[in-house]
């Protein structure tokens, strides 16, 4: 059993004279454990919940701050880049078709005579 805690409280009556009153408070180890478990459980549940809510609020504010003008400029640049790449691919494939056609039309060279 834990010793009793002595609490000294100052009581101020209406007349203005100060009197001290001694209160004895009995606190056991089991009560301290119960209070620690309750506050520990509440803290372990509410802390992750508060963090999740803070992240949600932060991500929502970050999404709203994206300027629309920058996005349209970036999309225009991407569109121009894709068009230029498509043009270059078409040129390469046209050159490949031309070389293939030349190789197909080329007459085969005569083979040297075989030597016995």
C-alpha positions as CSV (number, residue, x, y, z in Angstrom):
1,X,0.0,0.0,0.0
2,X,1.3,3.4,-0.9
3,X,1.6,6.2,1.7
4,X,-1.1,8.8,1.7
5,X,-0.3,12.0,-0.1
6,X,-0.8,15.2,1.9
7,X,-2.2,18.2,0.0
8,X,-1.9,21.6,1.5
9,X,-4.6,23.9,0.1
10,X,-5.1,27.6,0.8
11,X,-8.7,28.5,1.4
12,X,-9.6,32.1,1.1
13,X,-12.8,32.9,2.9
14,X,-15.0,35.9,2.2
15,X,-13.5,38.0,5.1
16,X,-10.1,37.9,3.5
17,X,-8.2,36.0,6.2
18,X,-6.2,33.1,4.8
19,X,-6.6,29.6,6.4
20,X,-4.8,26.5,5.4
21,X,-6.6,23.2,5.3
22,X,-4.9,19.9,5.1
23,X,-6.5,17.2,2.9
24,X,-5.3,13.6,2.9
25,X,-5.5,11.9,-0.5
26,X,-5.1,8.1,-0.8
27,X,-3.8,7.0,-4.2
28,X,-3.0,3.3,-4.8
29,X,-0.8,1.7,-7.4
30,X,-3.7,0.1,-9.2
31,X,-5.3,3.5,-9.7
32,X,-2.1,4.9,-11.2
33,X,-1.9,1.9,-13.6
34,X,-5.5,2.3,-14.7
35,X,-5.0,6.0,-15.4
36,X,-1.8,5.2,-17.3
37,X,-3.5,2.5,-19.4
38,X,-6.5,4.8,-20.2
39,X,-4.4,7.7,-21.3
40,X,-1.9,5.5,-23.1
41,X,-4.7,3.8,-25.1
42,X,-6.3,7.1,-25.9
43,X,-2.9,8.5,-27.0
44,X,-2.0,5.5,-29.1
45,X,-5.4,5.7,-31.0
46,X,-5.7,9.5,-31.4
47,X,-2.1,10.2,-32.4
48,X,-2.1,8.2,-35.7
49,X,-5.6,9.5,-36.4
50,X,-4.4,13.1,-35.9
51,X,-1.4,12.4,-38.2
52,X,-3.7,10.9,-40.9
53,X,-6.0,13.9,-40.8
54,X,-3.0,16.3,-41.0
55,X,-1.7,14.5,-44.0
56,X,-5.1,14.6,-45.7
57,X,-5.5,18.3,-45.1
58,X,-1.9,18.9,-46.3
59,X,-2.4,16.8,-49.5
60,X,-5.7,18.6,-50.3
61,X,-4.1,22.0,-49.9
62,X,-1.2,20.9,-52.1
63,X,-3.5,19.7,-54.9
64,X,-5.4,23.0,-54.9
65,X,-2.2,25.1,-55.3
66,X,-1.3,23.7,-58.7
67,X,-1.6,26.6,-61.2
68,X,-3.6,25.7,-64.3
69,X,-1.5,27.9,-66.7
70,X,1.6,25.8,-66.1
71,X,-0.3,22.6,-66.8
72,X,-1.6,23.8,-70.2
73,X,1.9,25.1,-71.2
74,X,3.4,21.7,-70.2
75,X,0.7,19.8,-72.2
76,X,1.4,22.0,-75.3
77,X,5.1,21.3,-75.1
78,X,4.4,17.5,-74.8
79,X,2.1,17.7,-77.8
80,X,4.7,19.4,-79.9
81,X,7.3,16.9,-78.8
82,X,5.1,13.9,-79.7
83,X,4.3,15.4,-83.1
84,X,8.0,16.0,-83.9
85,X,8.9,12.4,-82.8
86,X,6.1,11.0,-85.1
87,X,7.5,13.0,-88.0
88,X,11.0,11.7,-87.4
89,X,9.7,8.1,-87.1
90,X,7.9,8.5,-90.4
91,X,11.1,9.8,-92.1
92,X,13.1,6.8,-90.8
93,X,10.5,4.3,-92.0
94,X,10.3,6.0,-95.4
95,X,14.1,5.7,-95.7
96,X,13.9,2.1,-94.7
97,X,11.3,1.3,-97.3
98,X,13.4,3.1,-100.0
99,X,16.5,1.1,-99.1
100,X,14.5,-2.1,-99.1
101,X,13.1,-1.4,-102.5
102,X,16.5,-0.6,-103.9
103,X,17.9,-3.9,-102.6
104,X,14.9,-5.8,-104.0
105,X,15.3,-4.3,-107.5
106,X,19.1,-4.8,-107.6
107,X,20.1,-7.6,-110.1
108,X,22.0,-10.3,-108.6
109,X,25.7,-10.3,-109.5
110,X,26.8,-13.3,-111.5
111,X,28.6,-15.9,-109.5
112,X,32.2,-16.6,-110.5
113,X,32.7,-19.8,-112.4
114,X,33.3,-22.8,-110.2
115,X,36.8,-24.3,-110.3
116,X,37.1,-28.0,-110.3
